[in-house]
């Protein structure tokens, strides 16, 4: 997902279809950490490629909001980790989607922009 303002990217997002937590029965702590690191490195590559400072990883489980800040030498880039609860149905799921969209919009708005500018989202999975 590429979030643009006036046709220019301001934030990159990616939805993951795996949990963020460690499950002792299914993987080692090292494997879980390596998977998480790979996600962060992927988003850093997208930040560099699109010339943005913020990226969002979205996981299919409720989780606290976490931000990893990394000094890449050319500036500080941030990878934000968000979760959405997929177990609810109907209005509950719709409300969870709205909360997630609000969080992503707030992250995109961190790109110091003049007042009264709108942010649009473009789906660009792939």
C-alpha positions as CSV (number, residue, x, y, z in Angstrom):
1,X,0.0,0.0,0.0
2,X,1.4,3.4,-1.0
3,X,-0.1,6.4,0.8
4,X,0.3,9.5,-1.4
5,X,-0.2,13.3,-0.9
6,X,-0.4,15.3,-4.2
7,X,0.8,12.3,-6.1
8,X,3.9,11.8,-4.0
9,X,4.4,8.9,-1.6
10,X,4.4,9.8,2.1
11,X,4.1,6.4,3.8
12,X,4.3,2.7,2.8
13,X,2.2,-0.1,4.2
14,X,2.2,-3.9,4.0
15,X,-0.3,-6.4,5.5
16,X,1.2,-9.6,6.8
17,X,-0.7,-12.8,7.1
18,X,1.2,-14.3,10.0
19,X,1.1,-13.6,13.7
20,X,3.7,-11.3,15.3
21,X,4.1,-13.4,18.5
22,X,6.2,-16.4,19.2
23,X,4.5,-19.8,19.3
24,X,6.8,-22.3,21.1
25,X,5.0,-25.3,19.5
26,X,5.6,-23.9,15.9
27,X,8.9,-22.1,15.9
28,X,12.0,-21.2,17.8
29,X,12.6,-17.8,19.4
30,X,15.4,-17.3,16.8
31,X,13.0,-18.1,13.9
32,X,10.4,-15.7,15.2
33,X,13.0,-12.9,15.6
34,X,14.4,-13.6,12.1
35,X,11.0,-13.4,10.6
36,X,10.2,-10.1,12.4
37,X,13.6,-8.7,11.3
38,X,13.0,-9.7,7.7
39,X,9.7,-7.7,7.8
40,X,11.4,-4.6,9.2
41,X,14.2,-4.8,6.6
42,X,11.7,-5.2,3.8
43,X,9.9,-2.0,4.9
44,X,13.2,-0.2,5.2
45,X,13.9,-1.2,1.6
46,X,10.5,0.2,0.6
47,X,11.2,3.4,2.4
48,X,14.4,3.9,0.5
49,X,12.9,3.0,-2.8
50,X,9.9,5.3,-2.4
51,X,11.9,8.0,-0.6
52,X,9.7,8.1,2.5
53,X,10.5,8.0,6.2
54,X,7.5,6.0,7.6
55,X,6.3,2.5,6.9
56,X,3.5,0.5,8.5
57,X,3.4,-3.3,9.0
58,X,-0.1,-4.6,9.7
59,X,-0.5,-8.0,11.4
60,X,-3.7,-10.2,11.7
61,X,-4.0,-10.0,15.4
62,X,-4.6,-7.4,18.0
63,X,-1.4,-5.9,19.3
64,X,-0.1,-2.8,20.9
65,X,1.4,-0.1,18.7
66,X,5.1,-0.4,18.3
67,X,7.5,1.8,16.4
68,X,11.1,0.9,15.5
69,X,13.2,4.0,14.6
70,X,16.4,3.4,12.6
71,X,19.1,5.9,11.6
72,X,19.9,4.8,8.0
73,X,22.7,7.4,7.6
74,X,20.5,9.5,5.3
75,X,17.9,10.1,8.0
76,X,15.7,8.5,10.6
77,X,13.2,6.0,9.2
78,X,10.3,4.6,11.3
79,X,8.6,1.2,10.9
80,X,5.3,1.1,12.8
81,X,3.7,-2.2,13.7
82,X,-0.1,-2.4,14.0
83,X,-2.5,-5.2,14.4
84,X,-6.1,-5.8,13.6
85,X,-8.4,-8.4,15.3
86,X,-9.9,-10.6,12.6
87,X,-12.1,-12.6,14.9
88,X,-15.0,-10.2,15.2
89,X,-17.8,-10.0,12.7
90,X,-20.1,-7.4,11.3
91,X,-20.0,-4.0,13.1
92,X,-17.2,-5.1,15.4
93,X,-14.9,-5.9,12.5
94,X,-15.9,-2.7,10.7
95,X,-15.0,-0.7,13.8
96,X,-11.6,-2.4,14.0
97,X,-11.0,-1.5,10.3
98,X,-11.9,2.1,11.0
99,X,-9.5,2.3,14.0
100,X,-6.7,0.8,11.9
101,X,-7.3,3.2,9.1
102,X,-7.3,6.1,11.6
103,X,-3.9,4.9,13.0
104,X,-2.4,4.6,9.5
105,X,-3.7,8.0,8.5
106,X,-2.1,9.5,11.7
107,X,1.2,8.0,10.8
108,X,1.0,9.3,7.3
109,X,0.1,12.7,8.7
110,X,3.4,12.8,10.7
111,X,5.1,13.9,7.5
112,X,4.9,17.6,8.4
113,X,2.5,18.8,5.9
114,X,0.6,22.1,5.6
115,X,-2.8,22.3,7.2
116,X,-5.9,21.4,5.1
117,X,-4.1,19.0,2.8
118,X,-5.7,15.6,2.3
119,X,-4.0,12.2,2.2
120,X,-5.2,9.5,-0.2
121,X,-4.4,5.8,-0.2
122,X,-3.5,3.8,-3.3
123,X,-3.5,0.0,-3.1
124,X,-0.3,-1.3,-4.6
125,X,0.1,-4.9,-3.3
126,X,2.8,-6.8,-5.0
